């Protein structure tokens, strides 16, 4: 999705130190952000869903993120929304929107759920953090969990880091063949599912 900066510039912004902290957590899972990526800011808008947006039609690296303002005072909500959107920013697919694969959305859900457990598990000991997702997003998360069952948790994450480093490709360009070269213990049928487009 593309917005002119003027459309969001007057919105309330997230503190830069909070943004950097969550960026560090996400890059710890899946590797560094592409060095060309510029995240101009994280804003709180009236929409009820978060969104990574392209600030320029001429660059896929010039980004901003908008999070739901009605949850702006909820630290858990800020973490889960921001961590999900930051996965899409690691190496952006570029416009048009809705290119994400099942793997990409599954990794974004994995980041938000695992980081929420890590940082808020003691505060919410009886809460199943999987309940923060549903529908196709839960299916994508569960498919990534299947990948973990074959490769191990760190094997899955280090595989993502390796794929990104070796290929330089955004998630939308990672094919089942790319995945099979990295995840040798995983059935090809699962890799085929993970490489499919998330949005039909």
Rosetta constraint file for C-alpha pairs under 8 A:
AtomPair CA 1 CA 52 HARMONIC 7.43 0.50
AtomPair CA 1 CA 53 HARMONIC 5.10 0.50
AtomPair CA 1 CA 54 HARMONIC 6.06 0.50
AtomPair CA 1 CA 95 HARMONIC 7.12 0.50
AtomPair CA 1 CA 96 HARMONIC 7.10 0.50
AtomPair CA 1 CA 97 HARMONIC 5.63 0.50
AtomPair CA 2 CA 53 HARMONIC 5.54 0.50
AtomPair CA 2 CA 54 HARMONIC 4.71 0.50
AtomPair CA 2 CA 55 HARMONIC 5.90 0.50
AtomPair CA 2 CA 56 HARMONIC 6.86 0.50
AtomPair CA 2 CA 57 HARMONIC 6.96 0.50
AtomPair CA 3 CA 7 HARMONIC 6.57 0.50
AtomPair CA 3 CA 8 HARMONIC 7.84 0.50
AtomPair CA 3 CA 53 HARMONIC 6.67 0.50
AtomPair CA 3 CA 54 HARMONIC 6.46 0.50
AtomPair CA 3 CA 55 HARMONIC 5.51 0.50
AtomPair CA 3 CA 56 HARMONIC 7.50 0.50
AtomPair CA 4 CA 8 HARMONIC 7.53 0.50
AtomPair CA 4 CA 55 HARMONIC 5.78 0.50
AtomPair CA 4 CA 56 HARMONIC 7.15 0.50
AtomPair CA 5 CA 9 HARMONIC 5.71 0.50
AtomPair CA 5 CA 55 HARMONIC 6.20 0.50
AtomPair CA 6 CA 10 HARMONIC 7.63 0.50
AtomPair CA 8 CA 43 HARMONIC 7.38 0.50
AtomPair CA 8 CA 45 HARMONIC 7.98 0.50
AtomPair CA 11 CA 43 HARMONIC 6.03 0.50
AtomPair CA 11 CA 44 HARMONIC 6.24 0.50
AtomPair CA 11 CA 45 HARMONIC 6.65 0.50
AtomPair CA 12 CA 43 HARMONIC 5.71 0.50
AtomPair CA 12 CA 44 HARMONIC 5.63 0.50
AtomPair CA 12 CA 45 HARMONIC 7.86 0.50
AtomPair CA 13 CA 41 HARMONIC 6.88 0.50
AtomPair CA 13 CA 42 HARMONIC 5.63 0.50
AtomPair CA 13 CA 43 HARMONIC 4.40 0.50
AtomPair CA 13 CA 44 HARMONIC 6.23 0.50
AtomPair CA 14 CA 18 HARMONIC 7.14 0.50
AtomPair CA 14 CA 19 HARMONIC 7.05 0.50
AtomPair CA 14 CA 41 HARMONIC 7.44 0.50
AtomPair CA 14 CA 42 HARMONIC 5.46 0.50
AtomPair CA 14 CA 43 HARMONIC 6.10 0.50
AtomPair CA 14 CA 44 HARMONIC 7.53 0.50
AtomPair CA 15 CA 19 HARMONIC 6.60 0.50
AtomPair CA 16 CA 20 HARMONIC 6.18 0.50
AtomPair CA 16 CA 41 HARMONIC 7.90 0.50
AtomPair CA 17 CA 21 HARMONIC 6.14 0.50
AtomPair CA 18 CA 22 HARMONIC 6.39 0.50
AtomPair CA 19 CA 23 HARMONIC 6.11 0.50
AtomPair CA 19 CA 42 HARMONIC 7.53 0.50
AtomPair CA 20 CA 24 HARMONIC 6.14 0.50
AtomPair CA 21 CA 25 HARMONIC 6.53 0.50
AtomPair CA 22 CA 26 HARMONIC 6.25 0.50
AtomPair CA 22 CA 79 HARMONIC 7.16 0.50
AtomPair CA 22 CA 82 HARMONIC 7.38 0.50
AtomPair CA 22 CA 83 HARMONIC 6.37 0.50
AtomPair CA 23 CA 27 HARMONIC 6.08 0.50
AtomPair CA 23 CA 83 HARMONIC 7.42 0.50
AtomPair CA 23 CA 86 HARMONIC 6.92 0.50
AtomPair CA 24 CA 28 HARMONIC 6.00 0.50
AtomPair CA 25 CA 29 HARMONIC 6.63 0.50
AtomPair CA 25 CA 115 HARMONIC 7.77 0.50
AtomPair CA 26 CA 30 HARMONIC 6.40 0.50
AtomPair CA 26 CA 31 HARMONIC 7.67 0.50
AtomPair CA 26 CA 83 HARMONIC 6.43 0.50
AtomPair CA 26 CA 86 HARMONIC 7.11 0.50
AtomPair CA 26 CA 87 HARMONIC 6.86 0.50
AtomPair CA 26 CA 111 HARMONIC 6.83 0.50
AtomPair CA 27 CA 31 HARMONIC 4.50 0.50
AtomPair CA 27 CA 32 HARMONIC 4.82 0.50
AtomPair CA 27 CA 33 HARMONIC 6.65 0.50
AtomPair CA 27 CA 90 HARMONIC 7.87 0.50
AtomPair CA 28 CA 32 HARMONIC 7.52 0.50
AtomPair CA 29 CA 111 HARMONIC 7.54 0.50
AtomPair CA 29 CA 157 HARMONIC 6.04 0.50
AtomPair CA 29 CA 158 HARMONIC 7.93 0.50
AtomPair CA 29 CA 161 HARMONIC 7.95 0.50
AtomPair CA 30 CA 157 HARMONIC 5.91 0.50
AtomPair CA 30 CA 158 HARMONIC 7.11 0.50
AtomPair CA 30 CA 160 HARMONIC 5.83 0.50
AtomPair CA 30 CA 161 HARMONIC 5.02 0.50
AtomPair CA 31 CA 160 HARMONIC 7.75 0.50
AtomPair CA 31 CA 161 HARMONIC 4.98 0.50
AtomPair CA 31 CA 164 HARMONIC 7.67 0.50
AtomPair CA 32 CA 90 HARMONIC 6.96 0.50
AtomPair CA 33 CA 37 HARMONIC 6.73 0.50
AtomPair CA 33 CA 89 HARMONIC 7.20 0.50
AtomPair CA 33 CA 90 HARMONIC 4.37 0.50
AtomPair CA 33 CA 91 HARMONIC 6.40 0.50
AtomPair CA 34 CA 90 HARMONIC 5.92 0.50
AtomPair CA 34 CA 91 HARMONIC 5.42 0.50
AtomPair CA 36 CA 61 HARMONIC 6.07 0.50
AtomPair CA 37 CA 61 HARMONIC 4.51 0.50
AtomPair CA 37 CA 62 HARMONIC 6.34 0.50
AtomPair CA 37 CA 63 HARMONIC 7.38 0.50
AtomPair CA 37 CA 89 HARMONIC 7.41 0.50
AtomPair CA 37 CA 90 HARMONIC 7.65 0.50
AtomPair CA 37 CA 91 HARMONIC 7.54 0.50
AtomPair CA 38 CA 61 HARMONIC 5.95 0.50
AtomPair CA 38 CA 62 HARMONIC 5.16 0.50
AtomPair CA 38 CA 63 HARMONIC 5.95 0.50
AtomPair CA 39 CA 62 HARMONIC 6.45 0.50
AtomPair CA 39 CA 63 HARMONIC 4.77 0.50
AtomPair CA 39 CA 64 HARMONIC 5.23 0.50
AtomPair CA 39 CA 65 HARMONIC 7.58 0.50
AtomPair CA 40 CA 62 HARMONIC 7.26 0.50
AtomPair CA 40 CA 63 HARMONIC 6.05 0.50
AtomPair CA 40 CA 64 HARMONIC 5.36 0.50
AtomPair CA 41 CA 63 HARMONIC 7.88 0.50
AtomPair CA 41 CA 64 HARMONIC 5.26 0.50
AtomPair CA 41 CA 65 HARMONIC 6.53 0.50
AtomPair CA 42 CA 64 HARMONIC 5.94 0.50
AtomPair CA 42 CA 65 HARMONIC 4.70 0.50
AtomPair CA 42 CA 66 HARMONIC 5.70 0.50
AtomPair CA 42 CA 67 HARMONIC 7.29 0.50
AtomPair CA 43 CA 64 HARMONIC 7.70 0.50
AtomPair CA 43 CA 65 HARMONIC 6.18 0.50
AtomPair CA 43 CA 66 HARMONIC 4.68 0.50
AtomPair CA 43 CA 67 HARMONIC 6.12 0.50
AtomPair CA 44 CA 66 HARMONIC 5.51 0.50
AtomPair CA 44 CA 67 HARMONIC 4.83 0.50
AtomPair CA 44 CA 68 HARMONIC 5.52 0.50
AtomPair CA 44 CA 69 HARMONIC 4.51 0.50
AtomPair CA 44 CA 72 HARMONIC 6.72 0.50
AtomPair CA 45 CA 66 HARMONIC 6.07 0.50
AtomPair CA 45 CA 67 HARMONIC 6.06 0.50
AtomPair CA 45 CA 68 HARMONIC 5.44 0.50
AtomPair CA 45 CA 69 HARMONIC 5.09 0.50
AtomPair CA 46 CA 68 HARMONIC 6.11 0.50
AtomPair CA 46 CA 69 HARMONIC 5.73 0.50
AtomPair CA 46 CA 70 HARMONIC 7.41 0.50
AtomPair CA 47 CA 67 HARMONIC 7.82 0.50
AtomPair CA 47 CA 68 HARMONIC 5.74 0.50
AtomPair CA 47 CA 69 HARMONIC 7.55 0.50
AtomPair CA 48 CA 67 HARMONIC 7.85 0.50
AtomPair CA 48 CA 68 HARMONIC 5.04 0.50
AtomPair CA 48 CA 69 HARMONIC 7.71 0.50
AtomPair CA 48 CA 70 HARMONIC 7.56 0.50
AtomPair CA 49 CA 67 HARMONIC 6.73 0.50
AtomPair CA 49 CA 68 HARMONIC 5.85 0.50
AtomPair CA 50 CA 65 HARMONIC 7.44 0.50
AtomPair CA 50 CA 66 HARMONIC 5.52 0.50
AtomPair CA 50 CA 67 HARMONIC 4.41 0.50
AtomPair CA 50 CA 68 HARMONIC 5.95 0.50
AtomPair CA 50 CA 81 HARMONIC 6.35 0.50
AtomPair CA 50 CA 85 HARMONIC 7.43 0.50
AtomPair CA 51 CA 65 HARMONIC 5.81 0.50
AtomPair CA 51 CA 66 HARMONIC 5.30 0.50
AtomPair CA 51 CA 67 HARMONIC 6.68 0.50
AtomPair CA 51 CA 85 HARMONIC 6.76 0.50
AtomPair CA 52 CA 63 HARMONIC 7.04 0.50
AtomPair CA 52 CA 64 HARMONIC 6.04 0.50
AtomPair CA 52 CA 65 HARMONIC 4.47 0.50
AtomPair CA 52 CA 66 HARMONIC 6.43 0.50
AtomPair CA 52 CA 85 HARMONIC 5.91 0.50
AtomPair CA 52 CA 86 HARMONIC 7.93 0.50
AtomPair CA 52 CA 88 HARMONIC 7.40 0.50
AtomPair CA 52 CA 89 HARMONIC 7.60 0.50
AtomPair CA 53 CA 63 HARMONIC 5.73 0.50
AtomPair CA 53 CA 64 HARMONIC 5.40 0.50
AtomPair CA 53 CA 65 HARMONIC 5.95 0.50
AtomPair CA 53 CA 66 HARMONIC 7.63 0.50
AtomPair CA 54 CA 59 HARMONIC 7.66 0.50
AtomPair CA 54 CA 60 HARMONIC 6.46 0.50
AtomPair CA 54 CA 61 HARMONIC 7.59 0.50
AtomPair CA 54 CA 62 HARMONIC 5.99 0.50
AtomPair CA 54 CA 63 HARMONIC 4.79 0.50
AtomPair CA 54 CA 64 HARMONIC 6.57 0.50
AtomPair CA 54 CA 94 HARMONIC 7.80 0.50
AtomPair CA 54 CA 95 HARMONIC 7.74 0.50
AtomPair CA 55 CA 62 HARMONIC 5.63 0.50
AtomPair CA 55 CA 63 HARMONIC 5.44 0.50
AtomPair CA 55 CA 64 HARMONIC 6.64 0.50
AtomPair CA 56 CA 60 HARMONIC 7.45 0.50
AtomPair CA 56 CA 62 HARMONIC 6.31 0.50
AtomPair CA 56 CA 63 HARMONIC 7.94 0.50
AtomPair CA 57 CA 95 HARMONIC 7.90 0.50
AtomPair CA 59 CA 94 HARMONIC 7.66 0.50
AtomPair CA 60 CA 92 HARMONIC 6.27 0.50
AtomPair CA 60 CA 93 HARMONIC 7.15 0.50
AtomPair CA 60 CA 94 HARMONIC 4.49 0.50
AtomPair CA 60 CA 95 HARMONIC 6.91 0.50
AtomPair CA 61 CA 92 HARMONIC 6.59 0.50
AtomPair CA 61 CA 94 HARMONIC 7.65 0.50
AtomPair CA 63 CA 89 HARMONIC 7.80 0.50
AtomPair CA 65 CA 82 HARMONIC 7.85 0.50
AtomPair CA 65 CA 85 HARMONIC 7.21 0.50
AtomPair CA 67 CA 72 HARMONIC 7.58 0.50
AtomPair CA 67 CA 78 HARMONIC 7.54 0.50
AtomPair CA 67 CA 81 HARMONIC 6.78 0.50
AtomPair CA 67 CA 82 HARMONIC 7.37 0.50
AtomPair CA 68 CA 72 HARMONIC 6.56 0.50
AtomPair CA 71 CA 77 HARMONIC 6.25 0.50
AtomPair CA 71 CA 78 HARMONIC 7.15 0.50
AtomPair CA 72 CA 77 HARMONIC 7.59 0.50
AtomPair CA 72 CA 78 HARMONIC 6.52 0.50
AtomPair CA 73 CA 78 HARMONIC 7.91 0.50
AtomPair CA 74 CA 78 HARMONIC 6.22 0.50
AtomPair CA 75 CA 79 HARMONIC 6.21 0.50
AtomPair CA 76 CA 80 HARMONIC 6.27 0.50
AtomPair CA 76 CA 116 HARMONIC 6.90 0.50
AtomPair CA 76 CA 120 HARMONIC 7.25 0.50
AtomPair CA 77 CA 81 HARMONIC 6.03 0.50
AtomPair CA 78 CA 82 HARMONIC 5.88 0.50
AtomPair CA 79 CA 83 HARMONIC 5.84 0.50
AtomPair CA 79 CA 112 HARMONIC 7.15 0.50
AtomPair CA 79 CA 115 HARMONIC 7.99 0.50
AtomPair CA 79 CA 116 HARMONIC 7.13 0.50
AtomPair CA 80 CA 84 HARMONIC 6.17 0.50
AtomPair CA 80 CA 112 HARMONIC 4.57 0.50
AtomPair CA 80 CA 113 HARMONIC 7.11 0.50
AtomPair CA 80 CA 115 HARMONIC 7.72 0.50
AtomPair CA 80 CA 116 HARMONIC 6.59 0.50
AtomPair CA 81 CA 85 HARMONIC 6.32 0.50
AtomPair CA 81 CA 112 HARMONIC 7.22 0.50
AtomPair CA 82 CA 86 HARMONIC 5.98 0.50
AtomPair CA 83 CA 87 HARMONIC 6.52 0.50
AtomPair CA 83 CA 108 HARMONIC 7.14 0.50
AtomPair CA 83 CA 111 HARMONIC 6.31 0.50
AtomPair CA 83 CA 112 HARMONIC 5.49 0.50
AtomPair CA 84 CA 88 HARMONIC 7.24 0.50
AtomPair CA 84 CA 108 HARMONIC 4.45 0.50
AtomPair CA 84 CA 109 HARMONIC 6.08 0.50
AtomPair CA 84 CA 111 HARMONIC 6.41 0.50
AtomPair CA 84 CA 112 HARMONIC 5.61 0.50
AtomPair CA 85 CA 89 HARMONIC 6.75 0.50
AtomPair CA 85 CA 108 HARMONIC 7.08 0.50
AtomPair CA 86 CA 90 HARMONIC 6.50 0.50
AtomPair CA 86 CA 108 HARMONIC 7.93 0.50
AtomPair CA 87 CA 104 HARMONIC 7.72 0.50
AtomPair CA 87 CA 107 HARMONIC 7.36 0.50
AtomPair CA 87 CA 108 HARMONIC 5.43 0.50
AtomPair CA 87 CA 111 HARMONIC 7.79 0.50
AtomPair CA 88 CA 92 HARMONIC 5.95 0.50
AtomPair CA 88 CA 93 HARMONIC 7.75 0.50
AtomPair CA 88 CA 104 HARMONIC 7.38 0.50
AtomPair CA 88 CA 108 HARMONIC 7.34 0.50
AtomPair CA 90 CA 170 HARMONIC 7.95 0.50
AtomPair CA 91 CA 169 HARMONIC 7.20 0.50
AtomPair CA 91 CA 170 HARMONIC 4.99 0.50
AtomPair CA 91 CA 171 HARMONIC 7.46 0.50
AtomPair CA 92 CA 170 HARMONIC 5.92 0.50
AtomPair CA 92 CA 171 HARMONIC 7.98 0.50
AtomPair CA 93 CA 99 HARMONIC 7.02 0.50
AtomPair CA 93 CA 100 HARMONIC 7.62 0.50
AtomPair CA 93 CA 170 HARMONIC 5.42 0.50
AtomPair CA 93 CA 171 HARMONIC 7.00 0.50
AtomPair CA 93 CA 172 HARMONIC 6.14 0.50
AtomPair CA 98 CA 198 HARMONIC 7.77 0.50
AtomPair CA 98 CA 199 HARMONIC 6.02 0.50
AtomPair CA 99 CA 172 HARMONIC 6.03 0.50
AtomPair CA 99 CA 197 HARMONIC 6.61 0.50
AtomPair CA 99 CA 198 HARMONIC 7.53 0.50
AtomPair CA 99 CA 199 HARMONIC 7.20 0.50
AtomPair CA 100 CA 104 HARMONIC 5.86 0.50
AtomPair CA 100 CA 105 HARMONIC 6.67 0.50
AtomPair CA 100 CA 171 HARMONIC 7.02 0.50
AtomPair CA 100 CA 172 HARMONIC 5.35 0.50
AtomPair CA 100 CA 197 HARMONIC 6.01 0.50
AtomPair CA 100 CA 198 HARMONIC 5.77 0.50
AtomPair CA 100 CA 199 HARMONIC 7.15 0.50
AtomPair CA 101 CA 105 HARMONIC 6.45 0.50
AtomPair CA 101 CA 171 HARMONIC 6.93 0.50
AtomPair CA 101 CA 172 HARMONIC 5.63 0.50
AtomPair CA 101 CA 194 HARMONIC 6.77 0.50
AtomPair CA 101 CA 195 HARMONIC 5.69 0.50
AtomPair CA 101 CA 196 HARMONIC 5.42 0.50
AtomPair CA 101 CA 197 HARMONIC 4.22 0.50
AtomPair CA 101 CA 198 HARMONIC 4.70 0.50
AtomPair CA 101 CA 199 HARMONIC 7.69 0.50
AtomPair CA 102 CA 106 HARMONIC 5.85 0.50
AtomPair CA 102 CA 140 HARMONIC 5.48 0.50
AtomPair CA 102 CA 193 HARMONIC 7.14 0.50
AtomPair CA 102 CA 194 HARMONIC 4.92 0.50
AtomPair CA 102 CA 195 HARMONIC 6.17 0.50
AtomPair CA 102 CA 196 HARMONIC 5.85 0.50
AtomPair CA 102 CA 197 HARMONIC 5.95 0.50
AtomPair CA 102 CA 198 HARMONIC 4.63 0.50
AtomPair CA 103 CA 107 HARMONIC 5.98 0.50
AtomPair CA 103 CA 140 HARMONIC 6.76 0.50
AtomPair CA 103 CA 143 HARMONIC 7.96 0.50
AtomPair CA 103 CA 144 HARMONIC 6.85 0.50
AtomPair CA 103 CA 171 HARMONIC 7.58 0.50
AtomPair CA 103 CA 194 HARMONIC 4.67 0.50
AtomPair CA 103 CA 195 HARMONIC 6.15 0.50
AtomPair CA 103 CA 196 HARMONIC 7.93 0.50
AtomPair CA 104 CA 108 HARMONIC 6.19 0.50
AtomPair CA 104 CA 171 HARMONIC 5.89 0.50
AtomPair CA 104 CA 172 HARMONIC 7.44 0.50
AtomPair CA 105 CA 109 HARMONIC 6.17 0.50
AtomPair CA 105 CA 137 HARMONIC 6.73 0.50
AtomPair CA 105 CA 140 HARMONIC 6.29 0.50
AtomPair CA 105 CA 141 HARMONIC 7.47 0.50
AtomPair CA 105 CA 198 HARMONIC 7.22 0.50
AtomPair CA 106 CA 110 HARMONIC 5.98 0.50
AtomPair CA 106 CA 137 HARMONIC 6.74 0.50
AtomPair CA 106 CA 138 HARMONIC 7.79 0.50
AtomPair CA 106 CA 139 HARMONIC 7.84 0.50
AtomPair CA 106 CA 140 HARMONIC 4.31 0.50
AtomPair CA 106 CA 141 HARMONIC 4.22 0.50
AtomPair CA 106 CA 142 HARMONIC 7.51 0.50
AtomPair CA 106 CA 143 HARMONIC 7.12 0.50
AtomPair CA 106 CA 144 HARMONIC 5.75 0.50
AtomPair CA 107 CA 111 HARMONIC 6.07 0.50
AtomPair CA 107 CA 141 HARMONIC 6.92 0.50
AtomPair CA 107 CA 144 HARMONIC 6.83 0.50
AtomPair CA 108 CA 112 HARMONIC 6.43 0.50
AtomPair CA 109 CA 113 HARMONIC 6.07 0.50
AtomPair CA 109 CA 133 HARMONIC 7.61 0.50
AtomPair CA 109 CA 137 HARMONIC 7.04 0.50
AtomPair CA 109 CA 138 HARMONIC 7.76 0.50
AtomPair CA 109 CA 140 HARMONIC 7.82 0.50
AtomPair CA 109 CA 141 HARMONIC 5.78 0.50
AtomPair CA 110 CA 114 HARMONIC 5.88 0.50
AtomPair CA 110 CA 141 HARMONIC 5.99 0.50
AtomPair CA 110 CA 144 HARMONIC 7.52 0.50
AtomPair CA 111 CA 115 HARMONIC 5.82 0.50
AtomPair CA 112 CA 116 HARMONIC 5.90 0.50
AtomPair CA 113 CA 117 HARMONIC 6.22 0.50
AtomPair CA 113 CA 129 HARMONIC 5.84 0.50
AtomPair CA 113 CA 130 HARMONIC 6.45 0.50
AtomPair CA 113 CA 132 HARMONIC 7.67 0.50
AtomPair CA 114 CA 118 HARMONIC 6.12 0.50
AtomPair CA 115 CA 119 HARMONIC 6.05 0.50
AtomPair CA 116 CA 120 HARMONIC 5.42 0.50
AtomPair CA 116 CA 121 HARMONIC 6.91 0.50
AtomPair CA 116 CA 129 HARMONIC 7.12 0.50
AtomPair CA 117 CA 121 HARMONIC 4.52 0.50
AtomPair CA 117 CA 129 HARMONIC 6.67 0.50
AtomPair CA 120 CA 124 HARMONIC 6.16 0.50
AtomPair CA 121 CA 125 HARMONIC 5.40 0.50
AtomPair CA 121 CA 127 HARMONIC 7.88 0.50
AtomPair CA 130 CA 138 HARMONIC 7.74 0.50
AtomPair CA 133 CA 137 HARMONIC 6.25 0.50
AtomPair CA 133 CA 138 HARMONIC 5.52 0.50
AtomPair CA 134 CA 138 HARMONIC 4.53 0.50
AtomPair CA 134 CA 139 HARMONIC 7.57 0.50
AtomPair CA 135 CA 139 HARMONIC 6.51 0.50
AtomPair CA 136 CA 140 HARMONIC 6.16 0.50
AtomPair CA 137 CA 141 HARMONIC 6.21 0.50
AtomPair CA 138 CA 142 HARMONIC 6.07 0.50
AtomPair CA 139 CA 143 HARMONIC 6.21 0.50
AtomPair CA 140 CA 144 HARMONIC 6.41 0.50
AtomPair CA 140 CA 194 HARMONIC 7.73 0.50
AtomPair CA 141 CA 145 HARMONIC 6.25 0.50
AtomPair CA 142 CA 146 HARMONIC 6.26 0.50
AtomPair CA 143 CA 147 HARMONIC 6.39 0.50
AtomPair CA 143 CA 190 HARMONIC 7.48 0.50
AtomPair CA 143 CA 194 HARMONIC 7.10 0.50
AtomPair CA 144 CA 148 HARMONIC 6.30 0.50
AtomPair CA 144 CA 194 HARMONIC 7.78 0.50
AtomPair CA 145 CA 149 HARMONIC 6.28 0.50
AtomPair CA 146 CA 150 HARMONIC 6.66 0.50
AtomPair CA 147 CA 151 HARMONIC 6.11 0.50
AtomPair CA 147 CA 152 HARMONIC 7.74 0.50
AtomPair CA 147 CA 156 HARMONIC 6.79 0.50
AtomPair CA 147 CA 186 HARMONIC 6.58 0.50
AtomPair CA 147 CA 190 HARMONIC 7.64 0.50
AtomPair CA 148 CA 152 HARMONIC 4.67 0.50
AtomPair CA 148 CA 153 HARMONIC 5.09 0.50
AtomPair CA 148 CA 155 HARMONIC 7.36 0.50
AtomPair CA 148 CA 156 HARMONIC 5.68 0.50
AtomPair CA 149 CA 153 HARMONIC 7.64 0.50
AtomPair CA 150 CA 185 HARMONIC 5.85 0.50
AtomPair CA 150 CA 186 HARMONIC 5.53 0.50
AtomPair CA 151 CA 155 HARMONIC 5.09 0.50
AtomPair CA 151 CA 156 HARMONIC 5.71 0.50
AtomPair CA 151 CA 183 HARMONIC 6.91 0.50
AtomPair CA 151 CA 185 HARMONIC 6.29 0.50
AtomPair CA 151 CA 186 HARMONIC 7.00 0.50
AtomPair CA 152 CA 156 HARMONIC 6.08 0.50
AtomPair CA 153 CA 157 HARMONIC 6.46 0.50
AtomPair CA 154 CA 158 HARMONIC 5.78 0.50
AtomPair CA 155 CA 159 HARMONIC 5.83 0.50
AtomPair CA 156 CA 160 HARMONIC 6.40 0.50
AtomPair CA 156 CA 183 HARMONIC 7.87 0.50
AtomPair CA 157 CA 161 HARMONIC 6.40 0.50
AtomPair CA 158 CA 162 HARMONIC 6.04 0.50
AtomPair CA 159 CA 163 HARMONIC 6.02 0.50
AtomPair CA 159 CA 182 HARMONIC 6.18 0.50
AtomPair CA 159 CA 183 HARMONIC 7.10 0.50
AtomPair CA 160 CA 164 HARMONIC 6.13 0.50
AtomPair CA 161 CA 165 HARMONIC 6.12 0.50
AtomPair CA 162 CA 166 HARMONIC 5.89 0.50
AtomPair CA 162 CA 182 HARMONIC 8.00 0.50
AtomPair CA 163 CA 167 HARMONIC 5.84 0.50
AtomPair CA 163 CA 168 HARMONIC 7.67 0.50
AtomPair CA 163 CA 178 HARMONIC 7.67 0.50
AtomPair CA 163 CA 179 HARMONIC 7.86 0.50
AtomPair CA 163 CA 182 HARMONIC 7.15 0.50
AtomPair CA 164 CA 168 HARMONIC 5.22 0.50
AtomPair CA 164 CA 169 HARMONIC 6.15 0.50
AtomPair CA 164 CA 170 HARMONIC 7.40 0.50
AtomPair CA 169 CA 173 HARMONIC 5.94 0.50
AtomPair CA 169 CA 174 HARMONIC 6.67 0.50
AtomPair CA 170 CA 174 HARMONIC 6.92 0.50
AtomPair CA 172 CA 195 HARMONIC 7.99 0.50
AtomPair CA 172 CA 197 HARMONIC 7.89 0.50
AtomPair CA 174 CA 178 HARMONIC 5.84 0.50
AtomPair CA 174 CA 179 HARMONIC 7.03 0.50
AtomPair CA 174 CA 195 HARMONIC 6.90 0.50
AtomPair CA 175 CA 179 HARMONIC 6.42 0.50
AtomPair CA 175 CA 195 HARMONIC 5.60 0.50
AtomPair CA 176 CA 180 HARMONIC 6.03 0.50
AtomPair CA 176 CA 188 HARMONIC 7.71 0.50
AtomPair CA 176 CA 191 HARMONIC 5.41 0.50
AtomPair CA 176 CA 192 HARMONIC 5.27 0.50
AtomPair CA 176 CA 194 HARMONIC 7.56 0.50
AtomPair CA 176 CA 195 HARMONIC 5.46 0.50
AtomPair CA 177 CA 181 HARMONIC 6.37 0.50
AtomPair CA 178 CA 182 HARMONIC 6.83 0.50
AtomPair CA 179 CA 183 HARMONIC 5.85 0.50
AtomPair CA 179 CA 191 HARMONIC 6.43 0.50
AtomPair CA 180 CA 184 HARMONIC 5.82 0.50
AtomPair CA 180 CA 186 HARMONIC 7.64 0.50
AtomPair CA 180 CA 188 HARMONIC 6.96 0.50
AtomPair CA 180 CA 191 HARMONIC 6.88 0.50
AtomPair CA 186 CA 190 HARMONIC 7.02 0.50
AtomPair CA 186 CA 191 HARMONIC 7.19 0.50
AtomPair CA 187 CA 191 HARMONIC 6.77 0.50
AtomPair CA 188 CA 192 HARMONIC 6.11 0.50
AtomPair CA 189 CA 193 HARMONIC 6.39 0.50
AtomPair CA 190 CA 194 HARMONIC 6.24 0.50
AtomPair CA 191 CA 195 HARMONIC 6.19 0.50
AtomPair CA 192 CA 196 HARMONIC 6.51 0.50
